Amino acid sequence: MCCDETSFRHGAGMHRSGHAHGGCCCHPGLGERRFWTKEEIIKELEGYLEQLRAEARGVEEEIARLKSQT
């Protein structure tokens, strides 16, 4: 079980929203391991941050598209 409150990952300051981004809901794409190195967590968080930035760009483009239709 990866998303319980006693999980090592939650203690490391990971998000607790419970939504999945692939793999474990605590560490997107990292799978079922219990302990992660600091470098692995940083790399995964950097990838997740880039996904969020890409999503934000997509939202901005959609807003601009909708505004141009009026």
C-alpha positions as CSV (number, residue, x, y, z in Angstrom):
1,M,0.0,0.0,0.0
2,C,1.6,3.2,-1.1
3,C,-0.7,6.0,0.1
4,D,-1.2,5.5,3.8
5,E,-0.2,8.1,6.3
6,T,2.6,5.8,7.7
7,S,4.4,5.6,4.3
8,F,8.0,6.8,4.2
9,R,7.1,8.8,1.1
10,H,4.5,10.9,2.9
11,G,7.1,11.6,5.6
12,A,9.4,12.9,2.9
13,G,7.0,15.7,2.1
14,M,5.2,14.2,-0.9
15,H,1.8,15.3,-2.0
16,R,-1.2,13.7,-0.2
17,S,-3.9,14.4,-2.7
18,G,-4.3,10.8,-3.7
19,H,-4.5,11.3,-7.4
20,A,-2.3,9.1,-9.5
21,H,0.1,10.2,-12.3
22,G,1.3,6.8,-13.2
23,G,2.9,4.3,-10.8
24,C,2.4,5.0,-7.1
25,C,0.2,8.0,-6.2
26,C,2.9,9.3,-3.9
27,H,5.8,9.1,-6.4
28,P,4.4,9.2,-10.0
29,G,6.0,6.5,-12.1
30,L,8.3,5.1,-9.4
31,G,6.3,2.0,-8.8
32,E,6.0,-0.1,-5.7
33,R,9.4,0.3,-3.9
34,R,9.2,1.5,-0.4
35,F,12.4,3.6,0.0
36,W,13.9,6.0,-2.6
37,T,17.1,7.8,-2.8
38,K,17.2,11.6,-2.5
39,E,18.4,11.8,-6.1
40,E,15.5,9.5,-7.4
41,I,12.9,11.7,-5.6
42,I,14.4,14.9,-7.0
43,K,14.5,13.5,-10.5
44,E,10.9,12.3,-10.3
45,L,9.7,15.6,-8.8
46,E,11.4,17.5,-11.5
47,G,9.7,15.4,-14.1
48,Y,6.3,16.0,-12.4
49,L,7.0,19.7,-12.3
50,E,7.6,19.7,-16.0
51,Q,4.3,17.8,-16.6
52,L,2.5,20.5,-14.5
53,R,4.1,23.3,-16.5
54,A,3.1,21.6,-19.8
55,E,-0.4,21.3,-18.4
56,A,-0.5,25.0,-17.5
57,R,0.8,25.9,-21.0
58,G,-2.1,23.8,-22.5
59,V,-4.6,25.6,-20.3
60,E,-3.2,29.0,-21.3
61,E,-3.5,28.0,-25.0
62,E,-7.1,26.8,-24.5
63,I,-8.0,30.1,-22.8
64,A,-6.4,32.1,-25.6
65,R,-8.2,29.9,-28.2
66,L,-11.6,30.4,-26.5
67,K,-11.1,34.2,-26.2
68,S,-10.2,34.5,-29.9
69,Q,-13.5,32.9,-30.8
70,T,-15.6,35.7,-29.4
